[in-house]
Amino acid sequence: MAQLEQLKLSGQLPTPRGVALAILELSQRENATLGEIARVVQTDPALSGRLIKLANTASHIARPVVSVQEAVVRQGMATVRQLALGFSLVDQYRNGACKAFDYQEYWSHSLLMALGMQALGMRLHVAAADELFVCGLLAQVGRLALATVYPDEYNAVLMAQHADPAQAIIVHERARLETDHTELGIVMLCDWGMPKVFTGPLTQYEYPGHPSYPQDSRSNSLMLMLRLSHRLADLGLANADVRPKLLKEWMALATELDIPQEDAGRFIDQVIDSWREWSELLKIPATALPSFAEICHGYHETKEETKESDIPLRIVVADGNAINRRKTMALLVEDSEHTVYPAENGNTALALAMEVLPHVIIAHVDLPLLDGLELCQALRATEEGRRMHILLTADEHGEEQLINAFEAGADGYVPNAISAKGLRIRLCAAQRLVQLQAAWEKDRMQLRQIAAELVVANRRLATAALTDQLTGLPNRRSAMDQLEQAWSAASRSGLPLSVMVIDIDHFKQINDSHGHAAGDLVLREAAATLRASARREDSVCRIGGEEFLVICPNTDLKSAMQSAERLRVNLGAKRMAIGQTEKTLTVSIGVATRESGIADMDVLVSLADQALYAAKEAGRNLTCTRQQSLFP
């Protein structure tokens, strides 16, 4: 929790800005009114439109909301504050420094989860639909926070999770960051005023094995709603080949909330339609999904089963002549599954191309507003446009037209009087390009996986090189590295630093009398007891044979002696089986603390060693120090 408090104070966590921040600060005033909140909201046209749309979506009243004042009154101060905060984060964090974190996909998933929660709330009535929208939108905000605060470390987390997907993401997060997205997200949401009724279910919904709430409780319903909405968001972003499986899992979960199968299709289709509308409003990508029925019946084939000539394409047909445009579209959809988008001028075609990212654009050279050559040049100037297959068409078909088309960046030239077969032949190049891009993406993912596996393997090797294989404690090399870091930190801060050197008494007799297997057992038991008995901030290491080193940052001599004595007593109280008998174990401990006369860490460890020898000479099973003048 100390780490989380430091993050809150550091200012590194995602925070709202502008109007959202003003609303947040205003709503914390005891005398703030909804009218004041509405006046602040009105200064941001985008936020105003979003709040009005949400108020109308969630409202059961026939008369639509048309003013910001009414939207604020219907949604309430707390909900408006959280909505403004959520929309502010969407606008601010569309990209970032964490390379493996897909910011656009994150927001697309969060938006679909928000709409799923809102739709479920309108069926189940366990909370206000607007509040549920916010809950879904910010449910995974801890992931965004980790990617923002620790971009490099979280990049490694995501790569490791990709290499080992069977392991939950929270396990990888805790292994590298000592916190996880759930813990950090809840801290942020509590700071932002998220109602407590939501924070409990938010901590549990991702982990089905977690102890659940009573069956008929409100918290249990919210947890199931979060789980169902998250799974729907997974479905919305999944590849076509896994959608049927995810859909079956979703329907199985839906029965726990008494959603009958005959309602499932209508529910999903409505949420997906809302997702497309909201994605345009928030400028977030949304996948063009087939209907529920089409997913159920395996509408899309997998990549391995799809023949090149059967690959469905997204095609924009841009022609100012409506008759020619409809004729070309009719040829394209004949015996195919292509999705065709019409455009009556160049500007519309350009906007449509950036929105739907088509595989193919068929544009007439003489388009109104922006002609075909200018359209081609504009598209080739963008990264997305360079991946599109552009075919130009014209009333005339000569050498000069061909030269102009190819100089503008076109991939081909299509005569007006072309047959369906001729058009299909010209689309083959685009279909091959789609296949090549899919294969390239697959190869890239494999390379990423190999790289991630190498990172994991290297990390394991590095960990093994710094770990004592018998006890699992840090070994001598790791101990010296940690002590060097602790020494440097103490030198900078002026805080005390102490060490203990611990030796098991009469260990050689155990080996000689009972064998090395019994000796190994004693070392493992002693290591486990030391680690369990040591303070949380202390580092217990095995530095050789039966000898252990304990590094105690920010610890003076008196505290170190007390801690060492506790370790000695706990070890002495433990009975362990050695051979055929049960025996107790005793240790001798030498303690030393950093002071002005100690030149470096080697001298500090040497002083602790001398104190250990003094304990041995005094009869063993003792804690000693050579710095008694400092110890009252």
Secondary structure, DSSP 8 states (H G I E B T S, - for coil): -HHHHHHHHHT-S----HHHHHHHHHHTSTT--HHHHHHHHTT-HHHHHHHHHHHHHH---SS---SHHHHHHHH-HHHHHHHHHHHHHHHH-SS-S-TT--HHHHHHHHHHHHHHHHHHHHHH-SS-HHHHHHHHHTTTHHHHHHHHH-HHHHHHHHHHHHH-TTS-HHHHHHHHHSS-HHHHHHHHHHHTT--HHHHHHHHHTT-TTS----TTSHHHHHHHHHHHHHHHHHHHHS-GGGHHHHHHHHHHHHGGGT--HHHHHHHHHHHHHHHHHHHHHHT--------HHHHHTT-S--TTT--GGG---EEEEE-S-HHHHHHHHHHHHTTS--EEEEESSHHHHHHHHHHH--SEEEEETT-SSS-HHHHHHHHHTSTTGGGSEEEEEES---HHHHHHHHHTT-SEEEESS--HHHHHHHHHHHHHHHHHHHHHHHHHHHHHHHHHHHHHHHHHHHHHHTB-TTT-SB-HHHHHHHHHHHHHHHHHH---EEEEEEEETTHHHHHHHH-HHHHHHHHHHHHHHHHHHS-TT-EEEEEETTEEEEEEET--HHHHHHHHHHHHHHHHH-EEEETTEEEE--EEEEEEE--TT--SHHHHHHHHHHHHHHHHHTTSS-EEES-GGG--
